[in-house]
Amino acid sequence: MSPFLQRLPEFLANHVILALAFVGLVVVIIGNEIMRRLRGFKELTPGALTLLINRESPLLVDLSSVADFEKGHIAGARHVAMSQFDPENKELAKVKDLPVALVCKTGATAAQAAGRLVKAGFTKVHVLGGGMAAWREAALPTAKGNR
């Protein structure tokens, strides 16, 4: 048996709080990872979203405020205010089996909307992780104005 394993019980007995904190952190990290995998949608990096746009032409929905959308958005994105976002909409129902990518300013609003889409039966839901901030940080192009 290695010297490390021989001294581990002594270390744990002398540092109970440290050991409990470590176990707690491991449990939180594992729980967070399980929840992330079970949420039903995929978070994409700006590069991965670019590949999705080029390969599968998803419905790209921007949930940012009107002012943020007009300052800059991904080309081809449709603006929908979160207050008007309805997964049961007849137009959206037509694309339930097609890829849908959601974007907002930081990614938080898009993640909420993605959860609603998954509950409504959408099968290919994607969110831009970090939102438009991540898109701009990656130095990817944006379109300006309301179109």
Order of alpha helices (4+ residues) and beta strands (2+ residues): alpha-alpha-beta-alpha-beta-alpha-beta-alpha-beta-alpha-beta-alpha
